[in-house]
Amino acid sequence: MAELHIDMSVWQGRQDPEDGELALRWHDRVRPWQEDVAPGVALVGFACDEGVRRNKGRVGAAAAPQAIRKLLANSAWHLSQPVYDSGDLACEDGDLDAAHDRLAQRIARLLGEGHFPLVLGGGHEVAFGSWSGLNRHLAGKGKVGIINLDAHFDLRMKLEQASSGTPFFQIAEQCAAQGSAFHYACLGVAEAANTAALFARAQALGVWHVLDEAMTQSDLPELLNGLDAFIARCDHLYLTIDLDVLPVAVMPGVSAPAARGVELAVIEPLIAHIRASGKLRLADLAEYNPNLDQDNRSARVAARLVHQLTK
């Protein structure tokens, strides 16, 4: 595994000793990852926004993993499984390919030990590293479905360099090179934020997508039916959540805030449905930018989604 840098000082918060074990919070329970621990949730920070910079976005997402941990630390504990912090991986030298390789190495290792890796990005370039780790671990065993909750397809063609806009095109290329199917669903797509070229590429690649305007609470039954059909074709699932899928009023702290977005009241049932399938192997959160947040509103939502992914 790539060299570990685990800072446990962030895991601190309120204590309510008068309520005993029923008053525990995340900071009481999260432990540093080490070899031979019992399987559980393994948090991995991808402190990187090199891809956002290359995609001409507003940088700052590299600070997200620690910012999310700070809000998560004081959240009430309701889990039955252990949670470990396996530290952060950074991209301080601009070498995104090397950073992706380090992330893939760590995820493959954690999956091999029976953990559920939950990656805290970072820009959405995290997706290529996350998927690569699962791909290494599976070594061709079973069909992988990618579910991306996102306002953007992120299917830009990789020309000279990868970016936060290219990860799923990179994955499609890698699938073609290794002779595996590319199963990709993008839910929450904002029509005005994706060019006709991206819609055409999605169609050519067989991507199942749903526009943000078709993702309301009244649409949930149809959405869940669509998810069931997608999941039925897969043996393993990778869920990636670009936080800019949420409305700007809920998620101001992202590089590209959503004019409309998809409500949490829709996102959370989708997450629960995906988890209930029993096929979810890996998840990540992307694009939170603490520099653009307002009163930690976005960080609180990100921490809530971590809770939803692990409960």
C-alpha positions, 0 to 999 in steps of 0.5 A: 500500500502507498505510504500512509499519512493518517492524521487522527487529530481531526477526530474530536468533538463533543462528549456527553458522558452522562448518556454513556454508550448511547451518546457516542459520536464518530470521533469516539469510534473511528480508528486508524487503519492498520493491517489485520483489522476486522473488515469495515468501512475504510475512509480514503482521502484523495486530496487532489484538485489537479483535474479541476485545474486542468478542466478550468474549474475553481480549485480548492477541492484538495482540502475537502477530505479533512473538511468533511472529516471535521463535520463527520467527527461530531456526527452521532454514531449509529453504525454496527460496523467498524470505521477506519481512517486510512489517511490521505493521498495527495497530488502535489506535484501535478502528476495526476497519473501517479496519484491515480495509481496510488489511489488504485493501489490503496483501494485494491488493497482495502478491497482485498482485506474485505473493507468497503472503501469510501473515498473522500475527494477531491475533484471528480478526477477521483473517479478514474482512480477509484474505478481502477482500484476496483478493476484491479481487485476484481481482475476481470471477475464479474460485470461492474456497473458505474452509477454516477449522481452528477450534473455532468457526464464527465465524458470529455475526450482525454487528449493530452491530459486527463482532467475532472471532465474525462474520468468516464471516457478514460474508463470506457477506453480502459474497458475497451482495451481489456475487453470488458463491458462499459456499464455507466449510468449518469443520473441528474444530468443538467442539459444546459451544462453538457454539450451536444457532443457529450450527449452524442458520446453518451449515446454512442457508449450506451450510457443510461442517463436521466435529466435533473428535471426528471428526478423529482420525488414523484419520479422516484418509482420510475427511477427505482425501476430503472435502477433495478434494471441497470443493477440486474445487469451487473455483478458489482457496483461502484457509486460516485457522487459529484456533489454538484448534482445537488441544488446550489442552495444545498450545495454552494461549495462546489466548482460548478453549482447547479442551477436546478439540481436534484433534491436530497429527498431524491438522492438519499432513496437512490443511495439506499436502494443501491446499498440494498442491492448487496452489490455495492463495493466502493463509493466516493464523493467528489467536488466539495470545495471548502473555499466556496462553502457558506457556513459549512453548509456543503460540508454538513451535507457531504458528512450526511451522505457519508452517514447514508453510505455507511449506515 
